[in-house]
Amino acid sequence: MVRKTKVGKITYSQDRLMLNTAATLIRDFQTNLNEPLFCSDLLSHTKLGDIAAIRGLDSTLDFTEDDAYRFKALYQVESLMKRYRFSNDTYSDEELQKLAINKFLDTQHRLVDVDLEKLSLQTDRILDRAANYVANLLGPYDELEHRHLCRFGRKASVGIPARKACEAERWEVPISGSQEQISWFDAEMRQLWFAQDYLGYRKDSDPLGSIYCETSYLKLTLVPKTFKSLRVIMPNTTIGSYMSYGLGEMMRKRLQRKGYDIRRLQQKHRRLARRASVVNNYVTADLSSASDSISDALVRRLVPSDWFEILSQSRIDQVMLPDGSLVRSLTHCTMGIGYTFPLQTLLFLALLKAIEKAAFPKSRPDLISVYGDDMIYHRRIHERVLEVFGEIGFVINVDKTYSDGFFRESCGGDYFHGVDVRPFQPRNDQVNVGKKAYEAVLYKYINGLLMRWTEYEISNTLRFLCQELAEVVDGAKLVPADYPDDSGIKCVSLIQPQDFLRLVKCVKPRVIGHGLYRFIYLRFQPEVRKENRHDPYYWVALRGGSQSLPYNDWLPAAKPHRPFTSNIIDKTTGCADVGVPLLLTRRAEPVSTFRSKISGRRFHRTQTFVVISHTGRYVRQSGTSCFEDRS
């Protein structure tokens, strides 16, 4: 559906796109399965646009059937709209917010009822075993190592909204932190004369201000998750994010020494889930509100005292709800604290190993692997896991835990009888979008579906999406397979292109020789602001950068022509949103040069820009690469 706004701008409805895509997919699968009544109820509601009826349908997935293709088709149809939120969806913004806050408060009330001093003898011994495992893995807390690994986070923190989040902004006074965090950070910065000089200089710009801002609570923030739930996060203080990141890195390194490399565990879990879907001897388990359910008392019980003291120092237990009320949280580490993910990985791993050792003391240890709250373990201890985890305050997510049948899911891998049945599940930020943004959405739909289905299995759906493309663009863009999903239609070979491309007019890449082609693609160009505060970025570079990837304007196999260079100054902290641009440079206009006082060489003068988070627009770009699959 095409709409015109009051200012005459044409927008396109993603709601209509989603409903029509769902309807054509169902018709494709009805033909492929020779089953005219396949998802007939869902098809009827989709044609009518009855969102309430669509959300009210019960799942008909049968995890015991043998037909993997039918299961994959049904799983795709039922999951397609799960992460998409319609303009007239079941829950309003206010209802979603209320549900999320009530869920958080319910978790706090549940933790109140958990008394670790009154556990059963069996569970008490399991916690002792788990504590020994944690102590042996962590070893003594090393303050020197911690200080060396600390970095500022990449996301929003207290006093710094996401729109302003960057390395230089972290050093703008006043810097937020609790009283203990400020004492710790100030002692650290007093050992660095350049940091003292810089902070003093920033303070002098505001004579009435101070270097630090003492904070006693964190604000509860809600971000989208699915159509029926929001995710609770609590951005830490600026100093707290600095401290907790270093602690998280220490835990990650110690887990890696034991063979649990968090950076590679996702791929391992997918392989294990696929194997478990065939042999049916392992459980893939998931917890509800996992990080929120890790109580302060449980961490005190399982973690050595020296570690617990510094972990507690880098967090704040007072939480401000959206209505302005303050509550004391029994949760030790929520989403937003830098060490949350490695800590929950460590604790759940220790608990599972302790449960197995208690249940089968003389048996050879079996496979146990944990990535966050995604757990994989043998079926023989599943009942014991349910008992122990329930007793210490955790709730197993029954919708995402699989112990019987031939379906397993872990870390983004969904398998049925060993077949990859992972569905395509698009998200949306807004309902009505402009022309270029709608073109990018269509590319995402086409590429996302073709990753999971052949063009002959979803011919009607591809025909519909190509017709939509023809309405918004004169020619569809063809890009190599390693380009982003929203840049164009991915095409491995230009010599033997997919048959469905005949349905749409395409902008054909031009041969420039040596197997290379020049082509047009779509790129999201972030909004930037000029940056004059360079010292913090130099310090990060001198300290060795961080674990995350720097901004490189998304470079494919061959470097395309771009309006600015990607000479990186900043390698910022944090591992979320890897690839999100933060700092970039480009030549000043008009081009000017200066002579280096050190080397005597002449250099182009550049301007430095910081990328503003979640803002920007799509633009057409020219790229150079090869299309042939030479593997």
N, C-alpha and C positions, 0 to 999 in steps of 0.2 A: 504494500500500500504506500503510495507516494503522497506526501503532505506538503503544503506550503505554509511556512510560518508567517507571522505578521510582517516581518521584514522582507518577505519574498524568497527566503531560502528554502530550497527543496530538501525534505528529509525523507528517510525510508524507515519503515517499521520492521524491527527485528522480531516482534511478536508474530507478525504475519509470516515472516520467513521461517521461524521455528515451527509453526503449526503446519505449514505446507510441506516443509522438509519431513516432518514426522509422518504425514499422510502418504507422501510418495514412497517413503521407506517401507511403510507397512504394505503398500501395494506391490512393491518389488519383492518383498519376502513372501507374500501370498502366492505370487507367480512362481518363485523359486521352489517353494515347498509344495506347490500344488495343493494349497490349503486355503480355500476361499474365505474361511471364517477365522483365519489367523489374526488375533488382536482386533476382532471386528468391533468390540465395544469401544476400544480406544480410538479406532478409526472414526467411528460415528461422532464421538465427543470432540475429536480433533477438527472434523469438518465443520461442526457447529461452533467451534471456538469456546466450548464450555470448560473453562479452566477448573472450576470447582469439581466437576464430574471427573475430569482427567486425574486430578490429585486424589480423588476419593477411590479410585480403582485399586483393588488389592493385587499384589504380585501373584503371577501364575507360574513362576519359575519352579521347575522340578529338578532338584539337585541329584536325583537318583536315575534320571533317564539316560539312555545310551546315545541318543542322537545329538552329537556335539554341535552340528550345524544349526539345528533348530534351536538349541539352547542359546547359541551365540546370537542368532537373530532376535529371539525373544528378549534376551538380556540387553541388546542394543536398543530395542524399541522402548523398553521400560526404563532405561537409564538415560535416554537422550535428553529429556527435559528436567532431570533431577537437579542440575546445578544452574539451570536457567530460571530467571525470575520474571514473570509477566507483569505488565502494568496493573492488571486486575487479579493478581494472584491471591491465593488463599489467605495469606497473612499480610496485614499492612505493616508499615515501618514501625509503628508504635507497638503492634502486637508482637513482632519479632523481637524488638528490644525488651519488652516485658518478659517474654519467654526466656530469653538468654539470661537476663538478670535473675529471674526466679530459679533457673537451673543452677546458676552460680551459688545463690544463697542456699538452695537445697543441698548442694555439695558440702557447703560449710556446716550445715546442720547435721549432715551425715557424719562428718568428721568429728563433730562434738561427741557423738554417741560411741566413737571408737576409743576404747580404753586399752592401750597397749600393756598396761599393768595387769589386766585381767583376761589375758588370752589363755587358750587351752595350752596344756603342757607341750603338746606336739607342735603347735604353731610357735610357741615361745622358743623352742629349740631350733626351729627352722630360721627364725629371725637371728638367733645367735650364730648359726652357720653362715647366713647371708652377711652378717656384720664382719665376720672373720674374712670372708671372701673380699668384701669391699676394702677392708684394711690392708690386706695383702696386695691387692691390685693398686691402690692409691699410694701406699707407702706414706712416709711423713710429708707434711706440707712444707714446700720449699718456697719461702718468701721471695728469694732472689729470682727464681724461675718465674714465679707469678708476675712480678713486676716487669720482667723482660717481655712476657707474652701479652700484657695488657694492651688493648687498643680501644678506641672509641667505636661505638656501634654505628650502623649505617642508617638505622631507622629513626623515627621520632623519639625524643626523650622529654623529660619534664623541662618545660621552658623552650623547647625547640620543636615546632610542628614539622610534619613530614615535608611540607613545601620548602622549608628552610634548611632541612637536614643536610649537612655537609661537614667535612673535617674542620674547616675554618670556623664554622658556627659553633662547634663544640668549645672553642677557646674564647668565645665572646663572654665577657663577664656580665652578670654574675653566673657562675657555673653551679648547677643544681646538685644537691646531694644531702644525705642525712648528716647529722652531727658527726657520727663515727666515720662516715665516708669522707667527709671534708677533712677530718684530722689525718686520715690515711693518705689521701691524695696530696694534701699540703706538704706532708712529710716527704712524699715522693718528689714533688716538684721543687722543693728546696734544694735537692741534690742536683738539679739541672739549672744552671745559671741562665741559659737561653730561655727556658720556660718562665723563669722568674722575671726576666727582662720583658718578655712579650706580654705576660699577664699584667705587669706593672704599667706597661705602655697602654694596654687596653683600658685599664682602670683610670688612668689619667685623663682619658677622653670623656669620662663621666665622674667629675670630682665628688659628687654626692653618692656614688654607688660603691659597691664592695666587690671583692673578687668572687665570693661564694654566696649562694642563696640556700639557706637551710630548708629542707623539705621533710615533712613528717608523714606524707601519704602519697600514694600513687592513684592515678585516675583510671577507672575501669573504662575500656574502650571496646567497641563492638565493630567487627568487620564481617563482610559477607562470607558465607560458607555454602549453604544450599538454599533452596526456595523456602525451607521451613525452619532454618536455624541460622544463627549468627555465631561467630567465634569470639570468645572473650580474650582480650589481650590487655596487658598493663605495661605501657612504656615505662621503663626504669628511669631513674635520675641519670643525668649525664655522667656523673662520677660512678654511679652504680653500674651503668652499662660498660664503662671502662674496666672496672674491677671484675665484673661477672664474665666478661669476654675472656679475660686471661684465665680465670678458673675453668671455664669451659674448654679452653685449649689444653690446659694441663690434664683434664680428665680424658680428652680425646686422645692425647698422646699415650696415656697409660693404657687405655683400652686398645690402642693400636698395637702396643707391645704384646698384648695377650691374643692378638689375631683378630680383633674386632675393629677394623678400620671403618669408621663411620662414613668416610667419603666414598667407600666402595660397597658398603653393606646393602644398599638398595639393589644393585645388580645381583648380589648373592641371594638376597631374599626372593627375587623373582625366579631365579633358577630353582631354589628350594621349593617354592610354591608350585612351580610346574611339575617337579618330581613328585611332590606330595599329592597332586591331583591325579596321578597315575597309580601310585602304590597305596594311597589312602592310609598311611601309617603316621602321618604328622598332622598337627593342628596348627592352623594359622589363626592367631587370636588378636583381638583388638579391644582396647579399654575405652569406656565412656568417660569423658572429662579426665583423661589420664593425668595431665600435669596438675590440674586443679585438685586431684585426689591425693597427691603426695603431700602428706601433712608434715608440719614442722616436727611433730613428735616422732614420726617414722624416720625422718632424716637424722634426727638426734640419736635414734636407736641404732641405725645402720652405718652411720658415717663416723669415723674417728673424731675425737673432740677438737683437735687442732684444725681439721678441715671444716667441721661444723661451725666453728667460731668465725672463720673468714667467710664462709658461705652466707651465714646470717648477717654479717656486716655489710654485704653487698646487696641486700634486699631490704624492703620496708614492708611491714605487715599491716599497715593501715591502708584501707582502700576507700576511695571516694566513688560512690555510685553516681549515675547520671543525674539523679534528683538532688545531689549535693550532700546526702547523708554519708557519714563515715562509719565503716564497719571494720572490725579486726578480723583479718583473714587467717584461718588456720592453715591455708595452703602455703607450702614453703617456696615453690617455684612455679610461677605462672608463665604463660607465653609472653615474652617480652624481656625475660631475664636471660642473660647471655649463656648461663650454664644449664638451663632447663633441659635441653635435649640430651646432652651427654650424661647428665645426672640421672634422668629417668631411664636411659639406656642401661647405665651401670646398675641401678637399683633393681630393675626388673630382671636383668641377667643374673644378678646375685640371688634373688629370690627363687628363680626357676632352678638354678643349680642346687640351691639348698633343698628345695622340695624334692628334686630327683634323688639327691643323696640320702635324704631321710626315708624316702619310699623304697628305694632299691640300693641299700648300702653296699651290697656285695656284687652288684652288677656293674658291667662296664658302662661308663658314662655315655649317654646317647647325645644326638645332635640337639643343641640349644643355640638359638641365635635371636638377638633382639636389636631392633632399630627403632629407637624412640619407644612408642607403645605398640609397635608391630612385633609380635612375638611368634616364634616357630619352635615347637617342641613336640616330643613323642606323645602319641595318644594315651600311652599307659599312665601318664601322670596328669591327664587333663582333669579328672574329677578332683584330685588333690589340689590342683591349681585353683579350681573354682572355690573350694572350701577355704584355702588359706587367704587368697586374695580378697574374698568376701569378708573374712574375719578382720582384716586390717584396713578395710575401708575402700577397696576398689570394686568397681562394677564392670563385669565383662560385657562388652557390646555384642549382644547375641546376633544382631543384624550383620555384623562383620567378622564373626568368629565361626570357623568351619572345622568341625571335627569328624563329621560323617559325610558320606557321599563322595563325589569326585570333582568337587569345585573347591579351589583354594585361591585366596587373594592376599597379597602382601606387597607393600611399597609400590603401588601402581601397576602391579602385574596380576591379571585375572586369568585363571586357567581352569578348563573343564576337560577331563580325560586327556590332559597334556596339551590341549589346543588353546592357543591364545584367544580369549574371548573378550579382551578389554574393549569396552564400548567407547564411542565418541561422545563426549559430554561438553558441549560448548557453554561458556559463561557469557554474561552480558553486563556492561557497566551502565548502559542506558538503553531505553526502548527505541527512540527515534534518533537516527544518526545521519550525517551528511553523506554526500555522494562518494567521496574517496574512502571514508570510514566504512560505508556499506560495501564498497568493492573489496576492501580488506577482509570484512566479515565473510563475504562469499568465498574468497580464497581459503579462509580458515575452514569453512564447511567442506569445500571440495577436497582439500588436502587431508583434513582430518578423517573424512570418510574413506578416502582412497588408501590411507595407511592401514585400514582394517578390512576393507572389502575390495574386490576386483571391480573394474568398471562394468563388467557384464552382470554382476550381482545387483548393482544399484543403478541400472541404466535410466530408469524413470527419474530417480532423484537427481542424477547428474544432468539430465535433460532440463529439468526444472531450474537447477542452479545456473546452468549455462544461459537459459533464457533470461534469468534475472541479471546476469552479467551483461548481456546484450543491451539491456535497458539503461545501464548506468555508464557504460564505457564503450567506445568505438571498437576497441580491440583488447582482448584479454592478454595479460602479460604472462609470458612463459619464463620460468626461472629454473636454474639447476636444483637438484634434489637437496643440496645442503643449505639452501636459503630458508629464511623463516616462512612459516605457514601463511602469513598475511602479506607476503611480498609478491605473490603471483601463483599461477598453477605450476606445481613442480613437475618437471618433465626430464626424465633421465636421458632420453635419446631424441634428437631431432630427425634422425634418419627413419626411425620407426616409432612415431609418436602414438599415444593412446588414441583409440578409435573415437572416443567421445569428443575429442578436440575438434572433430569435424562439425560438431553442433554449434560451435561458437567461432566467431571471427577472432583471430589471434594476431598480435603484433609479433611478426617473425623475427627472431634474432638474426643479426647480420654477421656473416663470416668475415673475420679480419686476418685469418691466416694462422698456421701452426696449431690447428685444432681449437682455436679460440673464437668466441662469438661475443659481439656486443649486443646488449639487450636492455630493455626497459623493465624496471621493477618498482614496486611500491615500498616506501620506507617511512617508518614513523620517525619524524624529526622532532626531538624533544625541545621544549622551550628552555631557554638559557638566560642567565643573567651574568653580567660582567663581574669577575672576581679580582680584587686587588690585594687580598690577604694571602700571601704566598708562603709565609714562614711555616704554618702547620703542615702543609703538603711536603715541604722539603724535609721536615723532621720525620714524617712517616716514611718517606723514601729512604732516608738515612738509616732508619731503624730496621729496614728490610721489608717494608710494605706489610701485606696481610695475606690471609689465606684466600681471599676472594679475588676474582678476576677484575682487572681494570676495564674501564670503558674503552672500546675499540671501534665504536660506530658499527658494530656487527660486521666483521670482515669474513666473507666467504672464502672459497678456495683461492681465488685470485682477487687481488685488491681492486675494487671498482673505483671509478672516478668519483670524488666527493668534493663538496665545496670547501671543506676545511680538512686539516691534517689531524692525525690522532696521536700527537706527541703527548704522552701521558705524564703528568706530574704526580697525580695522586693515585695511590692504590689503597682504597679505604678498607675499613674493617667490616666484619660481619659476613655471613655466608648466605643470607637471604637475598633474593632478587639479583643473583649473579648476572652481570651483563647490563644492569641498569646504569646508564651513563651518569657520572658524577662531575668530572672535571675534564675539560678539553681545551686545546689551544688552536688558534688560527692566526694567520698573518693579519697584521693591522692594515687598514685601508686609509690612505694610500700606503703602499708597501714602502717601508723605511728600513734602514739598517743601522747597526751600531758595531763598534769595534771592541772586542773583548780585551780587558785590561790584563788578563792572565795569559792568554795565548796569542793575542794580537790578531786573531782571525776576525773576519767580518760576518755577522749573523743577521738574519731577518728579524725585525722586531715583531713580537707576537702579542696577542691579547688573550687573556685567560677567561674562560667562562665556566660557570657551574650550572649543571642541569637541574631544572626544577622538577621535582618528582611528580609523576602522573599527569603531566601537561604536555601538549604538543599537537602536531597535526601530521597527516599523511601527505607525502610529496612524491612525485615521480623522480626516479633516479636512473642514471645510465650505469650499467655494470659490465664487466668483462670476465668471462669464465668459459669453461668447457662443459658440454652437455653429455658427451659420450661416457658410458659406463665402461671403464677400462679395468675393472677389478677382475 
